[in-house]
């Protein structure tokens, strides 16, 4: 079975900087004929505050022939407490009302594909706990199937047991809970987005894949990260108990550089004490 992962499209009806990448991406998707498309978040430029952004992006996604499953990103439902747009009930309800649930279970031969909302991790509230409980049940229900997880934020960036990276990855406490679940089940793949870097690696028997953004790369706004800067998608091929993942630079797509348009796409919040780029980094505005 062929599953194509796309991520971080950042499309918008009003801030059209990256919209031109949809036509070549759609052409490529139609040519590849995947059985399923999974979008790992940041569908929008600002769906966290604008329903029109979500509706516009959904209209684009419906142009793809293959079925598509979507999990939200921080620009779709908000981010951590204290950030410019924290996750809250209003933002979650907007997403769930327009897109559907912020998580999914999809069974294929030999595998259970599970998508979940990593923006809830680190909230330290009932929504976070409810999702962790749901995830534990979803993984336990896989039976003899192997498991593939799809999220927006990666579980880690530089090291599986790194400290709190703030904006970039799952915080240590919920990360430890995820690791406990993964140790009890056969998790063969974790596919994520968010970083605007493309990378694959393996730890503790699990393959980790960062999907490349379909919108932009980051030049000097942030530090270098593992992997490479490119614009494209990932082809995950599931054959029996095996999965292979190929990062693809999609022909015709433009590698926009967010540094050049950051003030137009993600201008600094008006409030002088608001965090522009979560936890003091430049990441939130760029991501």
Buried (B, 14 or more C-beta within 10 A) or exposed (E): BBBBBBBBBBBBBEBEBBBBBBEBBBEBBEEBEBEBBBBBBBBBBBBBBBEEBBBBBBEBBEEBEBEBBBBBBBBBBBBBEEBBBBBBEEBBEBBEEBBEBBBBBBEBEBBBBBBBBBBBBBBBEEBBBEBBEBBBEBBEEBEEBBBBBBBBBBBBBEEBEEEEBBBBBBBBEBBEBBBEBBEEBBBBBBBBBBBBBBBBEEBEEBBBBBBBBBBBBBEEBBEEBEBEBBBBBBBBBBEEEEBEBEBBEBEEBEBBBBBEBBEEBBEEBEEEEEBBBBBEBBBBBBB
